[in-house]
């Protein structure tokens, strides 16, 4: 997990309501939206995109993303028709 490699303390999984409410920051991740910070959960406000953890994670994610090779680069720059 990228966050742990960056030395950030995160917990992932399924949480009981009281556990989630006790969190300092809440965010979701997925391959389309990347990092999605939560600003309000069950009436409690969270820092959202201004949270220190979310900001740090986003910086590390962007740096990591820049190191990834695209299929185009790996394939020597050859374009292929989709079949």
Residue frames as qw, qx, qy, qz and C-alpha x, y, z in Angstrom:
[[0.000, 0.890, 0.455, 0.000, 0.00, 0.00, 0.00],
 [0.400, 0.611, -0.005, 0.683, 1.37, 3.37, -1.04],
 [0.362, -0.832, 0.032, -0.418, 0.40, 5.12, 2.20],
 [0.853, -0.496, 0.101, 0.125, 2.33, 2.70, 4.38],
 [0.774, 0.229, 0.074, 0.586, 5.37, 2.93, 2.11],
 [0.159, 0.707, 0.002, 0.689, 5.22, 6.70, 2.57],
 [0.299, 0.000, -0.648, 0.700, 5.14, 6.27, 6.36],
 [0.410, -0.260, -0.017, -0.874, 1.53, 7.42, 6.70],
 [0.154, 0.073, 0.908, -0.383, -0.67, 5.75, 9.29],
 [0.564, 0.024, -0.277, -0.778, -3.88, 4.53, 7.69],
 [0.409, 0.043, 0.877, -0.250, -6.44, 1.84, 8.42],
 [0.456, 0.133, -0.512, -0.715, -8.42, 0.16, 5.72],
 [0.085, -0.137, -0.984, 0.076, -11.34, -2.19, 5.97],
 [0.380, -0.596, -0.553, -0.442, -14.87, -2.31, 7.28],
 [0.141, 0.141, -0.524, 0.828, -15.58, -0.15, 10.32],
 [0.179, -0.641, -0.722, 0.189, -18.29, 0.12, 12.91],
 [0.036, 0.880, 0.270, 0.388, -20.01, 3.49, 13.09],
 [0.500, -0.857, 0.032, 0.125, -18.26, 4.46, 16.33],
 [0.717, -0.213, 0.316, 0.583, -14.87, 3.62, 14.80],
 [0.405, 0.536, 0.386, 0.632, -15.52, 5.74, 11.71],
 [0.173, -0.932, -0.211, -0.237, -16.78, 8.65, 13.79],
 [0.633, -0.699, 0.116, 0.310, -13.55, 8.57, 15.84],
 [0.732, 0.250, 0.242, 0.587, -11.37, 8.97, 12.74],
 [0.209, -0.595, 0.036, 0.775, -9.39, 12.18, 12.23],
 [0.322, 0.451, -0.412, -0.723, -9.82, 11.94, 8.45],
 [0.698, 0.233, 0.670, -0.097, -11.85, 9.71, 6.18],
 [0.331, 0.565, -0.439, -0.615, -11.28, 9.06, 2.50],
 [0.881, 0.221, 0.408, -0.088, -12.07, 6.49, -0.14],
 [0.056, -0.544, 0.639, 0.541, -9.87, 5.30, -2.97],
 [0.797, 0.352, 0.488, -0.061, -10.62, 3.72, -6.30],
 [0.591, -0.001, 0.488, 0.643, -9.04, 3.48, -9.72],
 [0.244, 0.706, 0.462, 0.477, -11.24, 6.12, -11.34],
 [0.189, -0.937, -0.121, -0.269, -11.45, 8.86, -8.70],
 [0.493, 0.408, -0.524, 0.562, -8.13, 8.05, -7.00],
 [0.269, -0.185, -0.664, 0.672, -8.42, 9.67, -3.53],
 [0.266, -0.615, -0.432, -0.604, -11.85, 10.91, -2.44],
 [0.140, 0.059, -0.613, 0.776, -11.80, 12.82, 0.86],
 [0.291, -0.642, -0.700, -0.116, -14.91, 12.87, 3.05],
 [0.042, 0.399, -0.174, 0.899, -16.02, 16.22, 4.47],
 [0.547, -0.249, 0.310, -0.737, -19.12, 15.14, 6.42],
 [0.473, -0.030, -0.876, -0.096, -20.08, 11.76, 7.86],
 [0.450, -0.532, -0.711, 0.098, -23.09, 11.19, 10.13],
 [0.215, -0.939, -0.229, -0.143, -23.25, 14.90, 10.94],
 [0.598, -0.641, 0.160, 0.454, -19.57, 15.19, 11.90],
 [0.437, 0.881, -0.169, -0.056, -17.27, 17.43, 9.85],
 [0.835, -0.190, 0.257, 0.447, -13.89, 16.22, 8.62],
 [0.168, -0.667, 0.257, 0.679, -11.13, 18.24, 6.95],
 [0.740, 0.622, 0.231, -0.108, -11.77, 16.70, 3.52],
 [0.745, 0.537, -0.020, 0.396, -9.27, 17.78, 0.88],
 [0.002, -0.854, 0.299, -0.426, -7.64, 20.14, 3.40],
 [0.863, -0.485, 0.136, -0.036, -6.70, 17.28, 5.74],
 [0.130, -0.762, 0.618, 0.143, -2.99, 16.74, 6.29],
 [0.601, -0.100, 0.789, 0.082, -3.18, 12.99, 5.64],
 [0.650, 0.630, 0.425, -0.027, -5.18, 13.42, 2.44],
 [0.243, 0.929, -0.242, -0.139, -2.78, 16.11, 1.21],
 [0.294, -0.594, 0.737, 0.134, 0.27, 13.96, 1.96],
 [0.664, 0.141, 0.733, 0.036, -1.26, 10.86, 0.41],
 [0.577, 0.781, 0.220, -0.095, -2.21, 12.79, -2.70],
 [0.071, 0.864, -0.470, -0.166, 1.37, 14.11, -3.08],
 [0.424, -0.349, 0.830, 0.101, 2.79, 10.59, -2.74],
 [0.682, 0.414, 0.600, -0.068, 0.20, 9.20, -5.14],
 [0.458, 0.872, -0.043, -0.166, 1.01, 11.82, -7.78],
 [0.079, -0.726, 0.667, 0.147, 4.75, 11.12, -7.46],
 [0.557, -0.080, 0.827, 0.018, 4.13, 7.37, -7.72],
 [0.658, 0.619, 0.392, -0.173, 1.83, 7.79, -10.71],
 [0.293, 0.870, -0.326, -0.227, 4.61, 9.61, -12.56],
 [0.246, -0.510, 0.815, 0.121, 6.84, 6.52, -12.21],
 [0.714, 0.226, 0.646, -0.146, 4.38, 4.17, -13.88],
 [0.085, -0.213, 0.689, 0.688, 4.90, 3.15, -17.45],
 [0.672, 0.352, 0.126, -0.639, 2.01, 3.33, -19.83],
 [0.831, 0.204, 0.513, 0.069, 1.27, 0.45, -22.19],
 [0.540, 0.839, -0.019, 0.056, 2.35, 2.75, -25.02],
 [0.053, -0.838, 0.539, -0.066, 5.78, 3.33, -23.46],
 [0.655, -0.311, 0.687, -0.038, 6.29, -0.34, -22.58],
 [0.792, 0.396, 0.460, 0.061, 5.41, -1.40, -26.10],
 [0.521, -0.115, 0.368, 0.761, 8.13, 0.77, -27.62],
 [0.155, 0.443, -0.036, -0.883, 5.71, 3.47, -28.69],
 [0.086, -0.081, -0.833, -0.541, 3.77, 1.18, -31.05],
 [0.538, 0.097, 0.242, -0.802, 0.08, 1.83, -31.39],
 [0.040, 0.083, 0.980, 0.174, -2.20, -1.18, -31.87],
 [0.487, -0.211, -0.341, -0.776, -5.77, -1.31, -33.10],
 [0.486, -0.099, 0.676, -0.545, -8.29, -2.60, -30.59],
 [0.265, -0.008, -0.875, -0.406, -9.87, -5.85, -31.73]]
